[in-house]
Amino acid sequence: MQLDLEDYAGAERTYRQLFAQDPRNASALNELAFLLSARGDLDEALSLMRKAPLLAADNPKYRQNLERLSAARGAAAERSAQ
């Protein structure tokens, strides 16, 4: 709902609260990581996303998302080096 209303700060708070309440909530971690990446905070997003596949090894989505974020971070680093 918050993302539908473009309340990104509210969505971030919600995902952080969900993860704080349940540190094994891979879904909240995944969503928080993508929210952070969308606003350009790739370092924190990647740091968080690295945990999701460990929390839910049976869900290939989290490994795929980690690969996407890693690629995005690499591309951003490459652009800033030029």
C-alpha positions as CSV (number, residue, x, y, z in Angstrom):
1,M,0.0,0.0,0.0
2,Q,2.7,2.5,0.9
3,L,4.6,1.8,-2.3
4,D,1.4,2.3,-4.3
5,L,1.1,5.7,-2.7
6,E,4.8,6.4,-3.4
7,D,5.5,6.7,0.4
8,Y,9.0,5.2,0.1
9,A,10.1,6.5,3.5
10,G,7.1,4.9,5.1
11,A,7.7,1.6,3.2
12,E,11.3,1.6,4.3
13,R,10.3,2.1,7.9
14,T,7.8,-0.8,7.6
15,Y,10.3,-3.2,6.0
16,R,12.9,-2.3,8.6
17,Q,10.3,-2.9,11.4
18,L,9.2,-6.2,9.9
19,F,12.8,-7.4,9.7
20,A,13.6,-6.2,13.2
21,Q,10.6,-8.1,14.6
22,D,11.5,-11.2,12.6
23,P,15.2,-11.3,11.5
24,R,14.4,-14.5,9.4
25,N,11.9,-12.6,7.2
26,A,13.6,-12.9,3.9
27,S,10.7,-11.3,2.1
28,A,10.9,-8.1,4.1
29,L,14.7,-8.1,3.6
30,N,14.3,-8.6,-0.2
31,E,11.8,-5.8,-0.5
32,L,13.9,-3.4,1.7
33,A,16.9,-4.2,-0.5
34,F,15.1,-3.3,-3.7
35,L,13.6,-0.2,-2.2
36,L,17.1,0.9,-1.2
37,S,18.5,0.1,-4.6
38,A,15.7,2.1,-6.3
39,R,16.8,5.2,-4.4
40,G,20.5,4.6,-5.3
41,D,21.8,3.1,-2.1
42,L,23.3,0.0,-3.8
43,D,25.9,-0.7,-1.1
44,E,23.3,-1.1,1.7
45,A,20.9,-2.9,-0.6
46,L,23.6,-5.4,-1.6
47,S,24.6,-5.9,2.0
48,L,21.1,-6.7,3.0
49,M,20.3,-8.8,-0.1
50,R,23.3,-11.1,0.6
51,K,21.4,-12.4,3.7
52,A,18.1,-13.3,1.9
53,P,19.4,-16.5,0.2
54,L,20.8,-17.7,3.5
55,L,17.4,-17.2,5.2
56,A,15.4,-18.9,2.4
57,A,17.7,-21.2,0.5
58,D,14.7,-22.9,-1.1
59,N,13.6,-19.7,-2.9
60,P,15.6,-19.1,-6.0
61,K,14.2,-15.6,-6.4
62,Y,16.5,-14.3,-3.6
63,R,19.6,-15.7,-5.3
64,Q,18.5,-14.1,-8.6
65,N,17.8,-10.8,-7.0
66,L,21.2,-10.9,-5.3
67,E,22.8,-11.5,-8.8
68,R,20.9,-8.5,-10.2
69,L,21.9,-6.2,-7.4
70,S,25.5,-7.4,-7.7
71,A,25.5,-6.6,-11.4
72,A,23.9,-3.2,-10.8
73,R,26.5,-2.4,-8.2
74,G,29.3,-3.4,-10.5
75,A,27.9,-1.3,-13.3
76,A,27.6,1.7,-11.0
77,A,31.1,1.3,-9.9
78,E,32.3,1.0,-13.5
79,R,30.5,4.3,-14.4
80,S,31.9,6.2,-11.5
81,A,35.4,5.0,-12.4
82,Q,35.2,6.5,-15.8
